[in-house]
Amino acid sequence: MPVASPCRQICVMDPHSGLCVGCARTLDEIASWSALDDAAKRLILLRIEQRRASSSASTAAAPRPPRDPGG
């Protein structure tokens, strides 16, 4: 069974991370996707999972700014 693309049709690159906001791939991963074999695609999917887990963990651990009591 072929490996489906993780593209979510939200094709915007985050300038800070260098990753697509929609699918969490690099430009190189996006550009090479159609030429990769299924094993390489699965490896990218694993990297995406790791990136999202890492991003979620760092976001959860980051201190939140104090609320403005006036507004």
C-alpha positions as CSV (number, residue, x, y, z in Angstrom):
1,M,0.0,0.0,0.0
2,P,1.5,3.4,-1.0
3,V,2.3,5.9,1.8
4,A,0.0,8.9,1.7
5,S,1.3,12.4,1.7
6,P,1.0,14.2,5.0
7,C,0.1,17.4,3.1
8,R,-2.9,19.2,4.7
9,Q,-3.2,21.9,2.0
10,I,-2.0,24.6,4.4
11,C,1.2,25.3,2.5
12,V,2.9,28.1,4.5
13,M,6.5,27.9,5.6
14,D,7.3,29.0,9.2
15,P,10.4,31.3,8.9
16,H,11.6,30.4,12.4
17,S,11.5,26.6,12.2
18,G,11.8,26.2,8.4
19,L,8.9,23.7,8.5
20,C,5.5,23.8,6.7
21,V,2.8,25.0,9.1
22,G,0.4,22.4,7.7
23,C,2.5,19.2,7.4
24,A,5.6,19.9,9.4
25,R,7.9,19.0,6.6
26,T,11.0,20.8,5.3
27,L,11.2,22.2,1.8
28,D,13.6,19.4,0.9
29,E,11.1,16.8,2.2
30,I,8.2,18.3,0.3
31,A,10.2,18.6,-2.9
32,S,11.5,15.1,-2.8
33,W,8.3,13.3,-1.6
34,S,7.1,12.0,-5.0
35,A,10.5,10.5,-5.8
36,L,11.0,8.8,-2.5
37,D,10.4,5.1,-1.9
38,D,7.9,4.0,0.8
39,A,10.6,3.4,3.4
40,A,11.9,7.0,3.1
41,K,8.4,8.4,3.2
42,R,7.7,6.4,6.4
43,L,10.9,7.8,7.9
44,I,9.7,11.4,7.1
45,L,6.3,10.6,8.7
46,L,8.2,9.4,11.9
47,R,10.2,12.7,11.9
48,I,7.0,14.6,11.6
49,E,5.5,12.8,14.6
50,Q,8.7,13.6,16.6
51,R,8.7,17.2,15.5
52,R,5.0,17.7,16.6
53,A,5.6,15.9,19.9
54,S,8.7,18.1,20.6
55,S,6.8,21.2,19.6
56,S,3.9,20.3,21.8
57,A,6.2,19.6,24.8
58,S,8.1,22.8,24.4
59,T,4.9,24.8,24.0
60,A,3.4,23.3,27.1
61,A,6.6,23.9,29.1
62,A,7.0,27.5,28.0
63,P,6.0,30.1,30.6
64,R,2.9,32.0,29.7
65,P,2.9,35.8,29.9
66,P,0.9,37.3,32.7
67,R,-2.6,38.4,31.9
68,D,-3.3,42.1,31.8
69,P,-5.8,42.7,34.6
70,G,-7.2,45.7,32.8
71,G,-8.2,44.1,29.7
